Amino acid sequence: MISRIDLRGDALPEGPALRDLLPRADFDVQAALEKVRPICEAVHHRGDAALIDFAEKFDGVRLESVRVPARALTDALAALDPAVRAALEESIRRARLVHRAQRRTPHTTQVVPGGSVTEKWVPVERVGLYAPGGRSVYPSSVIMNVVPAQEAGVGSIALASPAQAPAFEDGPAGGLPHPTILAACALLGVDEVYAAGGATAVAMFAYGTESCAPANMVTGPGNIWVAAAKRYFTGKIGIDTEAGPTEIAILADDTADPAHVAADLISQAEHDPLAAAVLVTDSTELADAVEKELAPQVAATRHIEDRIRPALAGKQSAIVLVDGVEEGLRVVDAYGAEHLEIQTADATALADRVRNAGAIFVGPWAPVSLGDYAAGSNHVLPTGGCACHSSGLSVQSFLRGIHIVDYTEDALAEVAHHVVTLAEAEDLPAHGAAIKARFGWKVPESK
């Protein structure tokens, strides 16, 4: 059901050579880019009419309007299962606790007497948030997008999610997004919601249409078409990340419970047939036990043939055998997992040494599923090894730092000769002249 990669015996290579030995899904965003280009341009030129046509083509629904009526949001919340509502409210509460603590405040540095630099933080004016609605429905992604944007102080928040055909399980007629998505929006006070999916949603936010004003930034997870559309608009709008298939890596030793490890691998495999499930261990006994656990646990769940089996059997998933936990740490750092679980005897100490991961889950009682819903952390995280240079979605994602430079005449005079010297060294004499002009074209001597 899942392959093995044996890295024992020889010294592990460094850098890219080690990364190349590790499993990864094929995810060709560049190829998808050429397919989304005409879709994005159709939205650019035809606006709502293109969105309506694409919803019929891709989602099997003929929309009357792209904008979701306010009444649909309140009706969805009123009809929401009380247990689901309570769970969503608790998820929101915990997410607010964590993200509110991420707020930034202005800070002034006195560089010299009379010379200061202040950094102030300004939220993006308008954001378009995306909540997927393909194989599964993700009200949790509504929370993970909306809460940090709200806590950052974003003034205008819009959300898009695909229209659901009437045949969708528990889905509404009439081409609205799934009612649980709408209910989550209502709980969060987001009343600007659109029935648009995939690349069309990103294009709607990037260009704007008759119904939807353009946004400065688009965030949220999605499939390869969402990732390709984000790449297409990079430079025109801000994005969080080009999210690829979800992934879990588990670093475990012989103290780990194989039932827990198997369950956690399966939990990510059920997202998508391209989802990655990777176990890194120095224990062949654990590896054997996990393999034995996978079969009955997979058989007892849903989405077996369309997602879980293909994901576990795919080239992106494997059990990686290493000589020791230290080697395992090097492997997971090279892999840079979206979600990294550490189930070892010294899990806390190892977690502190990890450099590359979207989020780290420490010990047997912090599974990835907790982070997906109710840990308080954000589940919109970098994939495909991008954790080596990118972070998960946070309040910071929606803020821009602006430096305010305030110098008096004396403070400028003190450093003027250095500025002129550097300007001339770079062969930019007009830069130096801008300083000289303030002092009668004679550079003050250093005090």
C-alpha positions as CSV (number, residue, x, y, z in Angstrom):
1,M,0.0,0.0,0.0
2,I,2.9,2.3,0.7
3,S,6.5,2.1,-0.6
4,R,9.8,2.3,1.3
5,I,12.9,4.3,0.8
6,D,15.9,3.0,2.6
7,L,18.5,5.8,3.4
8,R,20.4,3.7,6.0
9,G,24.0,2.8,5.8
10,D,25.6,5.6,3.7
11,A,26.1,9.2,4.8
12,L,23.1,11.4,3.8
13,P,23.9,13.8,1.0
14,E,23.5,17.6,1.5
15,G,20.9,20.1,0.2
16,P,19.2,19.4,-3.1
17,A,20.8,16.0,-3.4
18,L,18.9,14.9,-0.2
19,R,15.7,16.5,-1.3
20,D,15.8,14.6,-4.6
21,L,15.8,11.3,-2.7
22,L,12.5,12.1,-1.0
23,P,9.0,11.5,-2.3
24,R,7.1,14.4,-3.9
25,A,3.9,14.6,-6.0
26,D,4.0,15.7,-9.6
27,F,2.4,19.2,-9.6
28,D,3.1,21.1,-12.8
29,V,1.8,24.6,-12.2
30,Q,3.5,25.9,-15.3
31,A,1.6,23.5,-17.5
32,A,-1.7,24.4,-15.8
33,L,-0.9,28.1,-16.3
34,E,-1.5,27.8,-20.1
35,K,-4.9,26.3,-19.5
36,V,-6.1,28.9,-17.0
37,R,-4.8,31.9,-19.1
38,P,-7.9,31.9,-21.4
39,I,-10.2,31.4,-18.5
40,C,-8.7,34.4,-16.6
41,E,-8.9,36.6,-19.7
42,A,-12.5,35.6,-20.4
43,V,-13.4,36.8,-16.9
44,H,-11.4,40.0,-17.6
45,H,-13.3,40.8,-20.8
46,R,-16.8,39.3,-20.0
47,G,-17.0,39.7,-16.3
48,D,-20.0,38.1,-14.6
49,A,-21.2,36.5,-17.8
50,A,-18.0,34.5,-18.0
51,L,-18.3,33.5,-14.3
52,I,-21.8,32.3,-15.0
53,D,-20.8,30.3,-18.1
54,F,-17.8,28.7,-16.3
55,A,-20.0,27.8,-13.3
56,E,-22.2,25.9,-15.7
57,K,-19.3,24.3,-17.5
58,F,-17.2,23.3,-14.4
59,D,-19.8,23.0,-11.6
60,G,-22.9,21.9,-13.5
61,V,-24.9,24.9,-12.2
62,R,-26.5,27.8,-14.2
63,L,-26.2,30.7,-11.8
64,E,-28.8,33.5,-11.6
65,S,-26.3,35.8,-9.9
66,V,-22.6,35.4,-8.8
67,R,-23.2,37.3,-5.6
68,V,-24.7,35.3,-2.8
69,P,-27.8,37.0,-1.4
70,A,-27.6,38.1,2.2
71,R,-30.7,36.0,3.0
72,A,-28.9,32.8,2.0
73,L,-26.2,33.5,4.6
74,T,-28.7,34.0,7.4
75,D,-30.8,31.0,6.3
76,A,-27.7,28.8,6.2
77,L,-26.7,29.8,9.7
78,A,-30.3,29.2,11.0
79,A,-30.3,25.7,9.5
80,L,-26.9,24.7,10.7
81,D,-26.6,21.7,12.9
82,P,-26.1,23.0,16.5
83,A,-23.2,20.7,17.1
84,V,-21.4,22.0,13.9
85,R,-22.2,25.6,15.0
86,A,-20.7,25.0,18.4
87,A,-17.6,23.4,16.8
88,L,-17.1,26.3,14.4
89,E,-17.6,28.9,17.1
90,E,-14.9,27.2,19.3
91,S,-12.6,27.0,16.3
92,I,-13.1,30.7,15.7
93,R,-12.5,31.6,19.3
94,R,-9.2,29.7,19.4
95,A,-8.1,31.1,16.1
96,R,-8.8,34.6,17.3
97,L,-6.7,34.1,20.5
98,V,-3.7,33.0,18.5
99,H,-4.0,35.5,15.6
100,R,-4.8,38.5,17.8
101,A,-1.5,38.0,19.5
102,Q,0.2,38.4,16.1
103,R,-0.9,42.0,15.7
104,R,2.0,44.5,15.1
105,T,2.4,47.9,16.6
106,P,4.4,50.9,15.3
107,H,8.0,51.1,16.5
108,T,10.3,54.1,16.4
109,T,14.1,53.7,16.4
110,Q,16.1,56.8,17.3
111,V,19.1,56.4,14.9
112,V,20.9,59.6,16.0
113,P,19.7,62.7,17.8
114,G,17.1,64.3,15.5
115,G,17.0,61.3,13.2
116,S,14.5,58.5,13.5
117,V,12.9,55.7,11.5
118,T,9.4,54.5,12.4
119,E,7.9,51.3,11.1
120,K,4.2,51.4,10.9
121,W,1.9,48.5,9.9
122,V,-0.9,49.1,7.4
123,P,-3.4,46.4,6.5
124,V,-4.2,45.6,2.9
125,E,-7.3,47.5,1.8
126,R,-9.3,44.7,0.2
127,V,-8.7,40.9,0.1
128,G,-10.4,38.1,-1.8
129,L,-10.4,34.9,0.2
130,Y,-11.0,31.4,-1.3
131,A,-12.6,28.4,0.3
132,P,-12.4,25.2,-1.7
133,G,-15.5,23.1,-2.5
134,G,-14.5,20.3,-4.7
135,R,-14.0,16.8,-3.2
136,S,-14.8,18.1,0.3
137,V,-16.2,21.3,1.8
138,Y,-14.0,23.4,4.0
139,P,-15.7,25.8,6.4
140,S,-12.5,25.5,8.4
141,S,-10.7,27.2,5.6
142,V,-13.2,30.1,5.8
143,I,-12.1,30.5,9.4
144,M,-8.4,30.2,8.7
145,N,-8.6,32.9,6.0
146,V,-11.1,35.3,7.6
147,V,-9.8,35.5,11.1
148,P,-6.2,36.7,10.4
149,A,-7.6,39.2,7.8
150,Q,-10.0,40.6,10.4
151,E,-7.4,40.7,13.1
152,A,-5.0,42.5,10.8
153,G,-7.7,45.2,10.3
154,V,-8.5,44.6,6.6
155,G,-11.4,46.9,5.8
156,S,-13.0,45.0,2.9
157,I,-13.2,41.2,2.9
158,A,-14.9,39.1,0.2
159,L,-15.0,35.3,0.0
160,A,-15.5,33.0,-2.9
161,S,-16.4,29.3,-3.0
162,P,-17.6,27.1,-5.8
163,A,-21.3,26.8,-6.6
164,Q,-22.7,23.4,-5.7
165,A,-24.9,21.4,-8.0
166,P,-28.2,20.2,-6.5
167,A,-26.9,16.6,-6.6
168,F,-24.1,17.5,-4.1
169,E,-24.7,15.7,-0.8
170,D,-26.5,18.1,1.5
171,G,-26.0,20.8,-1.1
172,P,-28.5,23.5,-2.0
173,A,-30.3,24.0,-5.3
174,G,-29.8,27.2,-7.2
175,G,-26.0,27.3,-7.4
176,L,-25.0,28.6,-4.0
177,P,-21.8,27.5,-2.3
178,H,-22.3,24.8,0.3
179,P,-24.5,25.9,3.2
180,T,-21.8,25.2,5.8
181,I,-19.5,27.6,4.0
182,L,-22.3,30.2,4.0
183,A,-23.0,29.6,7.7
184,A,-19.3,30.0,8.6
185,C,-19.3,33.3,6.7
186,A,-22.3,34.4,8.7
187,L,-20.7,33.5,12.0
188,L,-17.7,35.6,11.1
189,G,-19.7,38.6,9.8
190,V,-18.6,38.2,6.2
191,D,-21.5,39.2,4.0
192,E,-19.8,39.6,0.7
193,V,-19.7,36.1,-0.7
194,Y,-19.5,34.8,-4.3
195,A,-20.3,31.6,-6.0
196,A,-17.1,31.2,-8.0
197,G,-14.5,28.4,-8.0
198,G,-11.0,27.7,-9.1
199,A,-9.2,30.0,-11.5
200,T,-12.4,32.0,-12.1
201,A,-12.6,33.1,-8.5
202,V,-9.0,34.3,-8.6
203,A,-9.6,36.1,-11.8
204,M,-12.7,37.7,-10.4
205,F,-10.8,39.1,-7.5
206,A,-7.8,40.2,-9.6
207,Y,-9.7,42.0,-12.4
208,G,-13.0,42.8,-10.7
209,T,-16.4,42.3,-12.4
210,E,-19.8,44.0,-12.4
211,S,-20.6,42.4,-9.1
212,C,-17.2,42.2,-7.4
213,A,-14.7,45.0,-6.9
214,P,-11.0,44.0,-7.5
215,A,-9.0,43.0,-4.5
216,N,-5.4,43.8,-3.6
217,M,-4.6,40.3,-2.5
218,V,-6.0,36.7,-2.8
219,T,-5.4,34.0,-0.2
220,G,-6.6,30.5,0.5
221,P,-5.9,26.9,-0.5
222,G,-7.1,25.3,-3.6
223,N,-6.3,22.8,-6.4
224,I,-3.8,23.2,-9.2
225,W,-6.0,25.6,-11.1
226,V,-6.1,28.0,-8.2
227,A,-2.3,27.7,-7.9
228,A,-1.9,28.4,-11.6
229,A,-4.2,31.4,-11.5
230,K,-2.3,32.8,-8.5
231,R,0.9,32.5,-10.5
232,Y,-0.8,34.2,-13.5
233,F,-1.7,37.2,-11.4
234,T,1.6,37.5,-9.4
235,G,2.7,41.1,-9.6
236,K,-0.9,42.4,-10.2
237,I,-2.2,41.2,-6.9
238,G,-0.6,39.8,-3.7
239,I,-1.0,36.1,-3.0
240,D,-0.2,33.9,0.0
241,T,1.3,30.9,-1.7
242,E,0.8,28.6,-4.7
243,A,-0.6,25.8,-2.6
244,G,0.0,22.2,-3.9
245,P,-1.4,18.9,-2.6
246,T,-1.5,18.6,1.1
247,E,1.3,16.7,2.9
248,I,2.2,15.2,6.2
249,A,5.6,14.0,7.4
250,I,5.9,12.1,10.7
251,L,9.3,11.8,12.4
252,A,8.9,8.8,14.8
253,D,11.0,6.4,16.8
254,D,10.2,3.2,18.5
255,T,8.2,5.0,21.2
256,A,5.5,6.0,18.8
257,D,2.2,4.2,18.7
258,P,1.8,2.6,15.2
259,A,-2.0,3.0,15.4
260,H,-1.6,6.8,15.9
261,V,0.9,7.1,13.1
262,A,-1.2,5.1,10.6
263,A,-4.3,7.1,11.5
264,D,-2.5,10.4,10.9
265,L,-1.1,9.3,7.6
266,I,-4.6,8.3,6.4
267,S,-6.0,11.5,7.7
268,Q,-4.0,13.5,5.1
269,A,-4.4,10.9,2.4
270,E,-8.2,11.3,2.4
271,H,-7.8,14.9,1.1
272,D,-6.7,14.1,-2.4
273,P,-5.2,11.2,-4.5
274,L,-2.0,13.5,-4.8
275,A,-1.8,14.0,-1.0
276,A,1.5,13.0,0.5
277,A,1.9,10.8,3.5
278,V,5.5,10.3,4.6
279,L,6.9,8.5,7.7
280,V,10.5,9.0,8.6
281,T,11.8,6.5,11.2
282,D,14.8,4.7,12.5
283,S,12.7,1.7,13.7
284,T,11.9,-1.1,11.2
285,E,9.6,-2.5,13.9
286,L,7.6,0.7,13.8
287,A,7.6,0.7,10.0
288,D,6.3,-2.9,9.9
289,A,3.7,-2.2,12.6
290,V,2.4,0.9,10.8
291,E,2.1,-1.0,7.5
292,K,0.0,-3.6,9.3
293,E,-2.2,-0.9,10.8
294,L,-2.8,0.8,7.5
295,A,-4.8,-2.0,5.9
296,P,-7.6,-2.3,8.5
297,Q,-7.8,1.4,9.2
298,V,-8.1,2.2,5.5
299,A,-10.8,-0.4,5.1
300,A,-12.8,1.1,7.9
301,T,-13.0,4.6,6.5
302,R,-14.5,6.4,3.5
303,H,-13.0,7.8,0.2
304,I,-10.8,4.6,-0.1
305,E,-10.5,4.0,-3.8
306,D,-10.8,7.6,-5.1
307,R,-8.4,9.2,-2.6
308,I,-6.7,7.2,0.2
309,R,-5.3,4.2,-1.7
310,P,-4.0,6.3,-4.6
311,A,-2.4,8.8,-2.2
312,L,-0.7,6.2,0.0
313,A,0.5,4.1,-3.1
314,G,1.6,7.2,-5.0
315,K,5.2,8.3,-5.6
316,Q,4.6,11.2,-3.2
317,S,4.1,8.8,-0.2
318,A,6.6,6.5,1.5
319,I,8.1,5.1,4.7
320,V,11.7,6.5,4.8
321,L,14.1,4.4,6.9
322,V,17.1,6.2,8.5
323,D,19.9,5.2,10.8
324,G,18.8,7.4,13.7
325,V,16.7,10.3,14.9
326,E,19.4,12.8,14.0
327,E,19.4,11.6,10.4
328,G,15.6,11.7,10.5
329,L,15.8,15.3,11.6
330,R,18.0,16.1,8.6
331,V,15.5,14.3,6.3
332,V,12.4,16.2,7.5
333,D,14.3,19.5,7.3
334,A,15.2,18.7,3.7
335,Y,11.6,17.7,3.0
336,G,10.1,20.9,4.5
337,A,6.6,19.4,5.1
338,E,3.4,21.4,5.2
339,H,2.6,19.5,8.4
340,L,5.3,17.8,10.5
341,E,4.5,15.6,13.4
342,I,7.2,14.6,15.8
343,Q,6.5,11.4,17.7
344,T,9.7,10.6,19.5
345,A,11.0,10.2,23.0
346,D,12.4,13.8,22.9
347,A,9.8,15.4,20.7
348,T,9.8,18.8,22.3
349,A,13.6,19.2,22.0
350,L,13.5,18.0,18.4
351,A,10.7,20.4,17.5
352,D,12.8,23.3,18.6
353,R,15.6,22.2,16.2
354,V,13.4,21.9,13.1
355,R,14.0,24.7,10.6
356,N,11.7,23.9,7.7
357,A,8.0,23.1,8.3
358,G,4.7,24.9,7.8
359,A,3.5,23.8,11.2
360,I,5.0,21.4,13.8
361,F,2.9,19.0,15.9
362,V,4.6,17.8,19.0
363,G,4.0,14.4,20.6
364,P,1.2,11.9,20.5
365,W,-1.5,14.3,21.6
366,A,-1.1,16.9,18.9
367,P,-2.2,15.3,15.6
368,V,-2.5,17.3,12.4
369,S,-6.3,17.0,12.6
370,L,-6.2,19.2,15.7
371,G,-4.4,21.9,13.7
372,D,-6.9,21.6,10.8
373,Y,-9.7,22.6,13.1
374,A,-9.2,23.7,16.6
375,A,-5.6,24.1,17.8
376,G,-5.8,27.9,17.2
377,S,-3.0,27.7,14.6
378,N,-3.6,28.3,10.9
379,H,-3.9,25.5,8.4
380,V,-3.2,27.5,5.3
381,L,0.5,26.4,5.0
382,P,3.3,26.2,2.5
383,T,3.5,23.0,0.5
384,G,5.9,21.3,-1.9
385,G,9.0,22.1,0.2
386,C,8.2,25.9,0.2
387,A,8.4,25.8,4.0
388,C,12.1,26.5,3.6
389,H,11.3,30.1,2.5
390,S,7.7,30.7,3.3
391,S,5.3,30.8,6.3
392,G,1.7,29.9,6.8
393,L,-1.1,32.4,6.7
394,S,-1.1,34.9,9.6
395,V,-2.0,38.4,10.5
396,Q,1.4,39.4,9.1
397,S,0.3,38.2,5.7
398,F,-2.3,41.0,5.5
399,L,0.0,43.8,6.8
400,R,2.5,46.0,5.0
401,G,5.4,47.5,6.9
402,I,6.1,51.2,5.9
403,H,9.2,53.1,7.1
404,I,8.7,56.7,8.1
405,V,12.0,58.6,7.9
406,D,12.2,61.8,10.0
407,Y,15.5,63.7,10.1
408,T,16.3,67.3,11.2
409,E,18.8,69.5,9.4
410,D,21.6,68.8,12.0
411,A,20.9,65.0,11.7
412,L,21.2,65.1,7.9
413,A,24.3,67.3,8.1
414,E,26.0,64.7,10.3
415,V,25.8,62.0,7.7
416,A,25.7,64.0,4.5
417,H,29.3,63.3,3.5
418,H,28.7,59.6,3.8
419,V,25.6,59.8,1.5
420,V,27.5,61.8,-1.1
421,T,30.4,59.4,-1.0
422,L,28.2,56.4,-1.5
423,A,26.3,58.1,-4.3
424,E,29.5,58.9,-6.1
425,A,30.8,55.3,-5.6
426,E,27.6,54.1,-7.3
427,D,28.0,56.6,-10.1
428,L,24.7,58.3,-9.2
429,P,25.9,61.9,-8.8
430,A,22.3,63.3,-8.7
431,H,21.7,61.4,-5.5
432,G,24.6,63.3,-3.9
433,A,23.4,66.5,-5.5
434,A,20.1,66.2,-3.7
435,I,22.0,66.3,-0.4
436,K,24.4,69.1,-1.5
437,A,21.5,71.3,-2.6
438,R,20.2,71.5,1.0
439,F,23.6,72.9,2.2
440,G,24.4,75.4,-0.5
441,W,26.1,72.7,-2.5
442,K,28.8,72.4,0.1
443,V,28.8,69.1,2.0
444,P,29.1,69.8,5.8
445,E,32.1,68.3,7.5
446,S,31.5,65.4,9.8
447,K,31.3,66.5,13.5
